[in-house]
Amino acid sequence: MKKILIIDDDASQRQLTEDILNIHSYDTVSVDNGKEGIVLAKKMIPDLIICDVLMPGYDGYRVLSELQKVKKTASIPFIFITAKSDRSDIRKGMESGADDYIVKPFHEAELVNAVSARLKKKESASSLTQKAKKISSDILRQIPGKKLGTEDRILLTIENQPKLLKIDSIKCINAVGDYSNIITTESRKIFVRKTMKDWEKILPDKTFIRIHRSTIINLDTIEKIEKWFNRAYKVYLQNLNKPFIISRRYGLKLRGKFS
């Protein structure tokens, strides 16, 4: 049962809010002032807080501000209830960090829907956090400065989402400045923020080799190597139509690895 803390100096309004939420199977605790509400919130860590804006002493804005300073209460969904319905008042409430703003008098459905929506959003955020933690636990071997094996996976931010990429699925990398273009063995193109130095620190030397100041290739994906004039080589990778043209220095290094 979800725990909801109600902070309101109006006894009748506080009781009405409790009654509505209790009917809908929420566990409620209420106090009649902001200062006590802050103390109780830190002690019980409710799933959600409903707070009146206009109260003597600690008003709703101060209650929210104080709770945002504490790590364990900062992420608790917070809903303001108030008789002030001006657009500027609502904007002030939302800009202060509140998750919702309900104007008195409100209907039962309005309160229940707001509470339900905020709790679902919190659960969704918590689920994403747990997913991120699982991804992190899957790549504990990805330590800065440590070479990975081809069986390992690397965590990358792709399209603003954390995703795991198997090392042996990387065909080649072109890194310029702080960013890299990756082509996978499935011919997928991925753009990420990672420098050449970052790649050289983690990619296994036995499998990956630098053939240009901005290019790394996977030795296992080489199809053939050809001499190109006197001082260069052409390197063909599987399922890539255009070959890499590399200097004699890199070419000799590559042939030594590939032979």
C-alpha positions as CSV (number, residue, x, y, z in Angstrom):
1,M,0.0,0.0,0.0
2,K,1.4,3.4,-1.0
3,K,2.1,5.9,1.8
4,I,1.0,9.4,1.2
5,L,1.8,12.4,3.5
6,I,-0.7,15.2,3.6
7,I,0.4,18.6,4.9
8,D,-2.5,21.1,5.3
9,D,-3.4,23.6,8.0
10,D,-7.1,23.4,7.0
11,A,-8.6,20.6,9.2
12,S,-11.7,20.0,7.0
13,Q,-9.7,20.0,3.8
14,R,-7.1,17.7,5.3
15,Q,-9.7,15.2,6.4
16,L,-11.4,15.3,3.0
17,T,-8.2,14.6,1.2
18,E,-7.4,11.7,3.6
19,D,-10.9,10.2,3.2
20,I,-10.8,10.3,-0.6
21,L,-7.3,8.6,-0.7
22,N,-8.2,6.0,1.9
23,I,-11.3,5.0,-0.1
24,H,-8.9,4.3,-3.0
25,S,-6.6,2.1,-0.9
26,Y,-3.8,4.6,-0.1
27,D,-2.2,4.7,3.4
28,T,-2.3,8.3,4.5
29,V,-0.7,10.3,7.3
30,S,-1.4,14.0,7.8
31,V,0.0,17.0,9.7
32,D,-1.3,20.5,10.1
33,N,1.9,22.5,9.5
34,G,4.9,22.6,7.2
35,K,7.6,22.3,9.8
36,E,6.2,19.1,11.2
37,G,5.6,17.9,7.7
38,I,9.3,18.2,6.8
39,V,10.3,16.2,9.9
40,L,7.8,13.5,9.2
41,A,8.7,13.3,5.5
42,K,12.4,12.7,6.4
43,K,11.4,10.0,8.9
44,M,8.8,8.0,7.0
45,I,9.9,8.7,3.4
46,P,6.4,8.6,1.9
47,D,5.7,7.5,-1.7
48,L,4.1,10.9,-2.4
49,I,3.5,14.2,-0.6
50,I,0.4,16.5,-1.0
51,C,1.0,19.9,0.5
52,D,-1.1,23.1,0.8
53,V,0.7,26.2,-0.4
54,L,-0.6,28.9,1.9
55,M,0.2,27.9,5.5
56,P,1.5,30.0,8.5
57,G,5.1,29.6,9.3
58,Y,6.5,27.1,6.7
59,D,4.4,27.5,3.6
60,G,4.3,24.9,0.8
61,Y,7.2,26.5,-1.2
62,R,9.5,26.3,1.8
63,V,8.5,22.7,2.6
64,L,9.3,21.7,-0.9
65,S,12.6,23.6,-0.9
66,E,13.7,22.0,2.4
67,L,12.9,18.5,1.2
68,Q,14.8,19.1,-2.1
69,K,17.9,19.7,-0.1
70,V,17.9,16.2,1.3
71,K,18.9,13.3,-1.0
72,K,16.4,10.7,0.4
73,T,13.4,13.1,0.1
74,A,14.4,15.1,-3.0
75,S,12.8,12.6,-5.5
76,I,9.5,12.1,-3.6
77,P,6.6,13.2,-6.0
78,F,5.2,16.5,-4.6
79,I,1.7,17.8,-5.4
80,F,0.6,21.3,-4.3
81,I,-3.0,22.0,-3.4
82,T,-4.2,25.6,-3.1
83,A,-7.1,28.0,-3.5
84,K,-4.9,30.3,-5.7
85,S,-5.8,29.6,-9.3
86,D,-3.9,32.5,-11.1
87,R,-1.7,31.3,-13.9
88,S,1.3,33.0,-12.3
89,D,0.7,31.1,-9.1
90,I,0.5,27.8,-10.9
91,R,3.7,28.6,-12.9
92,K,5.5,29.5,-9.6
93,G,4.5,26.1,-8.1
94,M,5.7,24.1,-11.1
95,E,8.9,26.2,-11.4
96,S,9.7,25.5,-7.8
97,G,9.9,21.8,-8.6
98,A,6.4,20.5,-7.8
99,D,5.2,17.6,-9.9
100,D,1.6,18.8,-10.0
101,Y,-0.7,21.6,-8.9
102,I,-4.4,21.1,-7.8
103,V,-6.7,24.0,-7.3
104,K,-9.3,23.9,-4.5
105,P,-12.1,22.9,-4.6
106,F,-11.2,19.8,-6.5
107,H,-13.2,16.8,-7.6
108,E,-12.4,13.3,-6.3
109,A,-11.3,12.1,-9.7
110,E,-9.0,15.0,-10.2
111,L,-7.1,14.2,-7.0
112,V,-7.0,10.4,-7.5
113,N,-5.9,10.8,-11.1
114,A,-3.1,13.2,-10.2
115,V,-1.8,10.9,-7.4
116,S,-2.0,7.8,-9.6
117,A,-0.2,9.5,-12.5
118,R,2.7,10.7,-10.3
119,L,3.1,7.3,-8.6
120,K,3.2,5.6,-12.0
121,K,5.8,8.0,-13.2
122,K,7.9,7.4,-10.2
123,E,7.7,3.6,-10.6
124,S,8.7,4.0,-14.3
125,A,11.7,6.1,-13.4
126,S,12.7,3.6,-10.7
127,S,12.5,0.8,-13.3
128,L,14.8,2.6,-15.6
129,T,17.2,3.2,-12.8
130,Q,17.2,-0.5,-12.0
131,K,17.8,-1.3,-15.7
132,A,20.8,1.0,-15.7
133,K,22.2,-0.6,-12.6
134,K,21.8,-4.0,-14.2
135,I,23.7,-2.8,-17.3
136,S,26.4,-1.5,-15.1
137,S,26.7,-4.8,-13.3
138,D,27.0,-6.6,-16.6
139,I,30.1,-4.6,-17.5
140,L,32.1,-4.5,-14.3
141,R,35.1,-5.7,-16.3
142,Q,35.0,-2.5,-18.3
143,I,37.6,-0.7,-16.2
144,P,39.3,2.4,-17.6
145,G,42.8,1.5,-18.8
146,K,42.0,-2.2,-18.9
147,K,42.0,-4.1,-22.2
148,L,38.8,-6.0,-22.9
149,G,38.5,-9.3,-24.6
150,T,36.5,-10.0,-27.7
151,E,33.8,-11.7,-25.6
152,D,33.3,-8.6,-23.5
153,R,30.7,-5.9,-24.0
154,I,31.1,-2.1,-23.8
155,L,28.5,0.3,-22.5
156,L,27.8,3.2,-25.0
157,T,25.2,5.9,-25.1
158,I,23.4,5.5,-28.3
159,E,20.5,7.8,-29.2
160,N,20.5,9.0,-25.5
161,Q,20.0,5.4,-24.3
162,P,22.6,3.2,-22.5
163,K,23.3,0.1,-24.7
164,L,25.7,-2.7,-24.6
165,L,27.8,-3.5,-27.7
166,K,29.8,-6.7,-28.1
167,I,33.5,-6.0,-28.8
168,D,33.7,-8.7,-31.5
169,S,30.7,-7.0,-33.3
170,I,32.9,-3.9,-34.1
171,K,34.2,-4.0,-37.6
172,C,35.9,-0.7,-37.8
173,I,36.0,2.7,-36.0
174,N,36.7,6.1,-37.4
175,A,37.5,8.6,-34.6
176,V,37.8,12.3,-35.1
177,G,38.2,14.6,-32.0
178,D,35.8,13.6,-29.3
179,Y,33.5,11.5,-31.5
180,S,33.6,8.2,-33.3
181,N,31.7,6.4,-36.1
182,I,31.4,2.7,-35.6
183,I,30.5,0.1,-38.3
184,T,29.5,-3.2,-36.9
185,T,29.8,-6.7,-38.5
186,E,26.1,-6.4,-39.2
187,S,26.8,-3.2,-41.2
188,R,25.1,-1.0,-38.6
189,K,26.5,2.5,-38.2
190,I,26.7,4.0,-34.7
191,F,27.8,7.5,-33.7
192,V,29.1,7.9,-30.2
193,R,31.2,10.2,-28.1
194,K,34.5,8.4,-27.7
195,T,38.1,9.4,-28.7
196,M,40.8,7.4,-30.4
197,K,42.7,7.2,-27.1
198,D,39.6,5.8,-25.3
199,W,39.4,3.0,-27.9
200,E,43.1,2.2,-27.7
201,K,42.9,1.8,-24.0
202,I,40.2,-0.8,-24.0
203,L,40.2,-2.7,-27.3
204,P,42.3,-5.9,-27.3
205,D,45.6,-5.5,-29.3
206,K,45.4,-9.1,-30.7
207,T,42.1,-8.3,-32.5
208,F,42.2,-4.6,-33.3
209,I,44.8,-2.5,-35.0
210,R,45.2,1.1,-35.9
211,I,45.7,1.6,-39.6
212,H,45.5,5.4,-39.7
213,R,45.7,8.2,-37.2
214,S,41.8,8.1,-37.1
215,T,41.0,4.5,-38.0
216,I,40.9,1.2,-36.1
217,I,39.9,-2.1,-37.7
218,N,39.0,-5.6,-36.5
219,L,41.6,-8.1,-37.8
220,D,39.0,-10.8,-37.9
221,T,37.0,-8.9,-40.5
222,I,39.8,-8.5,-43.0
223,E,39.0,-10.1,-46.4
224,K,42.3,-9.3,-48.2
225,I,45.2,-6.9,-48.4
226,E,46.7,-5.7,-51.7
227,K,49.7,-3.6,-52.5
228,W,48.8,-0.3,-54.0
229,F,51.6,1.4,-55.9
230,N,55.0,1.3,-54.1
231,R,54.2,2.9,-50.7
232,A,50.6,1.9,-49.9
233,Y,48.2,-0.9,-49.4
234,K,44.5,-1.5,-49.9
235,V,42.7,-3.3,-47.0
236,Y,39.3,-4.9,-47.7
237,L,37.0,-5.7,-44.9
238,Q,34.1,-8.1,-45.2
239,N,30.9,-6.6,-46.7
240,L,32.6,-3.2,-47.2
241,N,32.7,-2.1,-50.8
242,K,35.3,0.6,-50.4
243,P,38.8,-0.4,-49.2
244,F,41.0,1.5,-46.8
245,I,44.1,3.0,-48.3
246,I,47.0,2.9,-45.8
247,S,50.6,3.9,-45.8
248,R,53.5,1.5,-46.1
249,R,54.4,1.9,-42.4
250,Y,50.9,0.8,-41.3
251,G,50.7,-1.7,-44.1
252,L,53.8,-3.6,-43.0
253,K,52.6,-3.5,-39.4
254,L,49.2,-4.9,-40.5
255,R,50.7,-7.7,-42.7
256,G,52.8,-8.8,-39.7
257,K,49.7,-9.2,-37.7
258,F,47.6,-10.7,-40.5
259,S,50.2,-13.2,-41.7
